[in-house]
Amino acid sequence: MRLTTFFGQFRAIGINYNQIVKALNSNFAEKKALACLYKLEQATIELVGLNKKVIELTHEFEQKHLR
Protein backbone atom coordinates (compact mmCIF):
# COMPACT_ATOMS: atom_id res chain seq x y z
CA MET A 1 0.00 0.00 0.00
CA ARG A 2 2.81 2.44 0.87
CA LEU A 3 4.66 1.63 -2.32
CA THR A 4 1.52 2.42 -4.33
CA THR A 5 1.21 5.74 -2.52
CA PHE A 6 4.88 6.45 -3.19
CA PHE A 7 4.47 5.86 -6.92
CA GLY A 8 1.40 8.12 -6.93
CA GLN A 9 3.49 10.87 -5.39
CA PHE A 10 6.26 10.22 -7.90
CA ARG A 11 3.75 10.58 -10.75
CA ALA A 12 2.53 13.87 -9.23
CA ILE A 13 6.11 15.16 -9.26
CA GLY A 14 6.19 14.61 -13.03
CA ILE A 15 3.01 16.62 -13.49
CA ASN A 16 4.33 19.44 -11.31
CA TYR A 17 7.62 19.35 -13.20
CA ASN A 18 5.85 19.97 -16.50
CA GLN A 19 3.82 22.82 -15.00
CA ILE A 20 6.96 24.48 -13.60
CA VAL A 21 8.78 24.30 -16.92
CA LYS A 22 5.81 25.82 -18.76
CA ALA A 23 5.51 28.61 -16.17
CA LEU A 24 9.22 29.40 -16.36
CA ASN A 25 9.17 29.60 -20.13
CA SER A 26 6.11 31.84 -20.28
CA ASN A 27 6.72 34.14 -17.28
CA PHE A 28 10.47 34.76 -17.14
CA ALA A 29 13.12 36.18 -19.41
CA GLU A 30 15.28 33.57 -21.11
CA LYS A 31 18.31 34.12 -18.84
CA LYS A 32 16.26 33.85 -15.63
CA ALA A 33 14.34 30.83 -16.96
CA LEU A 34 17.59 29.06 -17.84
CA ALA A 35 18.99 29.71 -14.35
CA CYS A 36 15.86 28.26 -12.76
CA LEU A 37 15.87 25.31 -15.14
CA TYR A 38 19.47 24.57 -14.16
CA LYS A 39 18.45 24.38 -10.49
CA LEU A 40 15.50 22.19 -11.44
CA GLU A 41 17.82 19.95 -13.43
CA GLN A 42 20.10 19.50 -10.42
CA ALA A 43 17.14 18.60 -8.20
CA THR A 44 15.98 16.14 -10.87
CA ILE A 45 19.39 14.46 -10.93
CA GLU A 46 19.17 14.06 -7.16
CA LEU A 47 15.65 12.63 -7.47
CA VAL A 48 16.86 10.11 -10.07
CA GLY A 49 19.55 8.95 -7.66
CA LEU A 50 16.98 8.50 -4.90
CA ASN A 51 14.68 6.62 -7.25
CA LYS A 52 17.49 4.23 -8.17
CA LYS A 53 18.10 3.60 -4.48
CA VAL A 54 14.39 2.87 -3.95
CA ILE A 55 14.45 0.38 -6.82
CA GLU A 56 17.56 -1.32 -5.37
CA LEU A 57 15.94 -1.56 -1.94
CA THR A 58 12.74 -2.93 -3.46
CA HIS A 59 14.66 -5.67 -5.30
CA GLU A 60 16.62 -6.46 -2.16
CA PHE A 61 13.40 -6.77 -0.16
CA GLU A 62 11.84 -9.02 -2.80
CA GLN A 63 14.85 -11.33 -2.80
CA LYS A 64 15.01 -11.60 0.98
CA HIS A 65 11.35 -11.76 1.91
CA LEU A 66 9.19 -12.71 -1.05
CA ARG A 67 11.02 -15.67 -2.56
C-alpha positions as CSV (number, residue, x, y, z in Angstrom):
1,M,0.0,0.0,0.0
2,R,2.8,2.4,0.9
3,L,4.7,1.6,-2.3
4,T,1.5,2.4,-4.3
5,T,1.2,5.7,-2.5
6,F,4.9,6.4,-3.2
7,F,4.5,5.9,-6.9
8,G,1.4,8.1,-6.9
9,Q,3.5,10.9,-5.4
10,F,6.3,10.2,-7.9
11,R,3.7,10.6,-10.8
12,A,2.5,13.9,-9.2
13,I,6.1,15.2,-9.3
14,G,6.2,14.6,-13.0
15,I,3.0,16.6,-13.5
16,N,4.3,19.4,-11.3
17,Y,7.6,19.4,-13.2
18,N,5.9,20.0,-16.5
19,Q,3.8,22.8,-15.0
20,I,7.0,24.5,-13.6
21,V,8.8,24.3,-16.9
22,K,5.8,25.8,-18.8
23,A,5.5,28.6,-16.2
24,L,9.2,29.4,-16.4
25,N,9.2,29.6,-20.1
26,S,6.1,31.8,-20.3
27,N,6.7,34.1,-17.3
28,F,10.5,34.8,-17.1
29,A,13.1,36.2,-19.4
30,E,15.3,33.6,-21.1
31,K,18.3,34.1,-18.8
32,K,16.3,33.8,-15.6
33,A,14.3,30.8,-17.0
34,L,17.6,29.1,-17.8
35,A,19.0,29.7,-14.4
36,C,15.9,28.3,-12.8
37,L,15.9,25.3,-15.1
38,Y,19.5,24.6,-14.2
39,K,18.5,24.4,-10.5
40,L,15.5,22.2,-11.4
41,E,17.8,19.9,-13.4
42,Q,20.1,19.5,-10.4
43,A,17.1,18.6,-8.2
44,T,16.0,16.1,-10.9
45,I,19.4,14.5,-10.9
46,E,19.2,14.1,-7.2
47,L,15.7,12.6,-7.5
48,V,16.9,10.1,-10.1
49,G,19.5,8.9,-7.7
50,L,17.0,8.5,-4.9
51,N,14.7,6.6,-7.2
52,K,17.5,4.2,-8.2
53,K,18.1,3.6,-4.5
54,V,14.4,2.9,-3.9
55,I,14.5,0.4,-6.8
56,E,17.6,-1.3,-5.4
57,L,15.9,-1.6,-1.9
58,T,12.7,-2.9,-3.5
59,H,14.7,-5.7,-5.3
60,E,16.6,-6.5,-2.2
61,F,13.4,-6.8,-0.2
62,E,11.8,-9.0,-2.8
63,Q,14.8,-11.3,-2.8
64,K,15.0,-11.6,1.0
65,H,11.4,-11.8,1.9
66,L,9.2,-12.7,-1.1
67,R,11.0,-15.7,-2.6
